[in-house]
Amino acid sequence: MKLENWITNSNKVRMWIEGVDDEDVVNAVNFSLTLGDKTTSDEMRTNYWSSIRNIAGKIEGFPSARVGQGSRYSTETQTVMNATVATVESAFALVPTEYHPLLLAVLHPHGRTGGVFESWSAYCSHMGKQAENTMRKALDDKVPRWDVKDGVPATTKDGVPMIAPLPTKAEEAEEEE
């Protein structure tokens, strides 16, 4: 496994493993992550990744590696986006359980999806994807709204992305005049 892929995948696993309760799984995965971080061999990184997948791959929410074409974003940008998505999902997961039925009854998927979210974790995952879409759009707009310097996106000291908001309709109208 190439170093860039290792960094991306291992960062996703590091964020995910924080929510796993099984201490044996956490210790085994963290040990494999440590070994993978120390090696200089692509082949050994592949072996350590296989080990991580075999140990934790069946546990709910395990972040699978991308297959196919790689990300068009730098490793640093992808790392910031992955960390932000994980933080957003964790923040929604902290909503007290007694509010879940109420919120799931009134918060529905948008568009053609229809229906309802099947669980609170599905809603948390949805909000993480919303955050990722916001970051991607901010980077991909004709006039990017998220500054990237030397491949690293601008964040606060706490790691919060510094994304300029979309212009209001009034601001767009002023620009056209």
Buried (B, 14 or more C-beta within 10 A) or exposed (E): BEBEBBBBBBBBBBBBBEBBEEEEBBEBBBBBBEBBEEBEEEEBBBBBBEBBBEBBEEBEEBBEBEEEEEEEBBBBBBBBBBBBBBBBBBEBBEEEEEEBEEEBEEEEEEEEEEEBBEEBBEBBBBBBEEBBEBBBBBBEEEEBBBBBEEEBBBBEEEEEBEBEEEEEEEEEEEEEE
